[in-house]
Amino acid sequence: MQLPAHHFLRRPLIGLALAFIAGCGCAGLLRPWPPLACAGAGLGLLILAWLAQLTIQRRQHVIHGSVFSAARPNMARILSGLAHGALYLAVAAAAAWATSMRLDDPAPHALAALLERPREGLWLEGVISGDPQARPAQAVGSLQWSFPLRVEQIQRQPTWQAARGRVQVILSPGSDVQRPQYGQRWRLAGVLVDNARFPLMDDQAAALTSPQAAQRPTLEWVRQRYTFRADEALLCGAQQGQWLLRACFRLRQHCAVGLARGIAHRPEVSGLLQALLLGYRQELPEKLRHDFLATGTYHIFAISGQHVAIFALFIIVVLQSYRIARVKWFLVLAPLLLIFTVTTGMSTSAMRGCLMAALCFLGPLLARRPDVPSALALAALIILVVNPLQLFDYGFLLSFTAVTGLIVLCPPILQWLTPKLAADPLRLQPERVWIRTARHGLHALLLLWVSSLAAWLVTLPLVARWFNLISPIALLANLAVIPLVTLVLLTSCLALLGGALWPLIGEIFNFANVQLVSLLIAITDFLARVPGGHFFVRAPALLSLALWFGGLAAWVIWRRKAWAWLPALILLILALGLERCWAPRICTVDVLNTIDQPTYFIQDARGASLLIDPGSRYQVHRLIRHLRRQGVNRLSAVILTGTHGPRASSVTNLLEHLPVTELWLPPASQRSSILRETRALATTKKTLIRDLTNGTTLALSPDASWVFVSHPIADGKEASLWLLHRRGAALLGLDDASFPIAAFMRAEGAAWEPLALIENRMRSSARAAPWPEEIMPVQSIICTRSLVPEQAAAPSTWRLAPGQGARWRWLDKAPHWERLAF
């Protein structure tokens, strides 16, 4: 029976899911929420909803099969709205209670109650609750294991005490132990870190001694609160977990071996296959990871609906061959999809795809028509009931946002574009076969492109905010990558099934996958190098996100009206231009403490960017992440003030990841093997190489410039200093305490007023020479390996320098960084 045109289809599951999401979000972001208060509020609201519904039923009279309200119509509507509102608020309160219990476990033996300090060395014992992941360590040929552990007891003193909590264990490669397995009981020694309280932002001295100290913002630690770096490990027992999980994880390991059978000489191919089919993304080489991220196709490695659909296709073919009725497919598909989800790592997107597929196949069994929006809402509700903290996971938000975009945006876009590809209805003669085939192919291509467009539009602001990346090339890349990935997945499934019967069959399909994967890698490598195909931006503000989604919502609601396109377009343009129009016109200096050498990143209001002393190669990935967060796509100049490794060893890696316009090297760079290699690479990258000498000046803008100054000291060495001045104010970077700062400032003080001093004490804790009183800096930042004894107060807080009155800030723990703006 078809519904009348005016009938509104009610989907109560969507309302319940939204209420639960609102409760989880409020409890996580607006802390603290006492669990007892949330539980009491939820129970009271539930009673209120029941009383309102009971009142409505008592005021209703059934006459000849029709329901009439004995009360006034307005009163009936008010009571109905009160019942529904109280019910949804009760669901939100229940979600807040569950989230608060997860965030702040009130049990006396919870880890949060047992830890006296945010970082402690101790022994702990527990059971591995997930599939351990192996990652390459810095030492060549060694592995570092990472796995979740369900803690049962800890030892800080001579005796053990009961404990409860989950920690993420990182087992050092130096530990001579066997491969960890799910369900094994381990006893580990190392350092346990409570990420909710470490590293601390403000009152570090008080927090180190008080477990009740203020915590960091929830979003900074909610995805992983406890981290444990183990130096010693002892296996105490096995077979402690669920037998189903243990069997699925072993099957996953066997499948990984099967996907590498016969192609061990192509690790990039086997690594991509294991990441694509089994979720082993740590096997993906760094170059491929970057290419798929740049082209906006990294989502193919999230086990999702595409993987579930292909796996279900194999099962449906078997069921149809045995002529099993469709209403009974759920009884076979549901348990097999569950096993597939567990085997591939139980990621959020995999659970979402499994639940939605199972719910859709459950419809015929219950004689109900499947409804995709309701299935999506119920899947979200089930996942959040099991673990409310999933709401703060990027994978959960991106997965459900993308599917919501497909449901909401695809139908209207297809309704608008499909008629343009339809055949001429007034045509008398039938179309030729090749024309009909081409038309069907175009329809399939249009469906794929519209799906990619819808998912890209709704995830664009989230990816820009969380990962600082925008990839317009994704709209083209998905047209080639998704069909090719589908073939790779089908071939991989055949390789596993055939390899289980005869290993040679598996090798044959793996050899076929080598060609498909090679083509996939070549396509992504080409698209990743397309100019303008992807670029990095600063994280947009929440207002920009609201304007973007508001524009999409305005178009969906009023798309049939011509005037609706204008406000929707205006909102989208405002969302794109808000950050640039409202950005303050200032010059910023970021000081990064990278353990061996402070690194300075200078960015002018007009877009010029300088990077001074990039630091050690061991910190280059952290440095690149910082530059990406600042929206840096090209560096105007990279400047090296010295030739030793802690200053210069990362330049080669930096040139591989970022285009650089100019590279400034000191005169002694010809004697350094590292810098000779850097010169050769810069030449191939078409980077202009210049010599850095005393008095070198770089103009960042008409009112800002950077000056390098060197001064000879004892033993034929030179001490250096750089000066950034803008509109009469100056910022000094002092590299050596022996630099005659007083004489230099007296000579230059007439021209610039010292605003701030950045002092490098990485190699020495000695103070710089005393400053003249008339040119004292307003602010100072001191970079050092560790605090000297007389300065052992809170290192990350502003304090008064004894007898001088200037404000000082110590950066003694990497990866601390500080920003100065003027």
Buried (B, 14 or more C-beta within 10 A) or exposed (E): EEEEEEEEEEEEBBBBBBBBBBBBBBBBEEBEBEBEBBBEBBBBBBEBBBBBBEBBEEBEEEEEEEEEBEBEEEBBEEBBEBBBBBBBBBBBBBBBBBBBBBBBBEEEBBBBBBBEBBBBEBBBBBBBBBBBBBEEBEEEEEEBBBBBBBBBBBBBEEEBEEBBBBBBBBBBBEBEBEEBBBBBBBBBBBEBBBBBBBBBEEBBBEBBEEBEBEBBEBEEBBBEBBBBBBEBBEEEEBEBBEEEBBBBBBBBBBBBEBBBBBBEEBEBBBBBBBBBBBBBBBBBBEEBBBBBBBBBBBBBBBBBBBBBBBBBEBBBEEBEEEEBEEEEBBEBBBEBBBBBBBBBBBBBBBBBBBBBBBBBBBBBBEEEEBBEBBBBBBBBBBBBEEBBBBBBBEBBBBBBBBBBBBEBBBEBBBEEBEEEEEEEEEEEEEEEEEEEEEBEEEBEEBBBBBBBBBBBBBBBBBBBBEBBBBBBBBBBBBEBBBEBBBBBBBBBBBBBBBBEEEEEBBBBBBBBBBEBBBBBBEBBBBBBEBEEBBBBBBBBBEEBBEBBBBBBEBBBEBBEEEEBEEBBEEBBEBBBEBBEEEEEEEBBBBBBBBBBBBBBBBBBBEEBBBBBBBBBBBBBEBBBEBBBBBBBBEBBBBBBBBBEBBBBBBBBBBBEEBEBBBBBBBEEBEEBEBBEEBBEBBEEEEBEEBEBEEEBEBEBBEBBBBBBBBBEEEEEEBBBBBBBBBEEBBBBBBBBBBBBBBEBBEEBBEEBEBBBBBBBBBBEBEEBBEBBEEBBBEBBBBBBBEBBEEBEEBBBBEEEBEEBEBBBBBBBBBBBBBEBEB
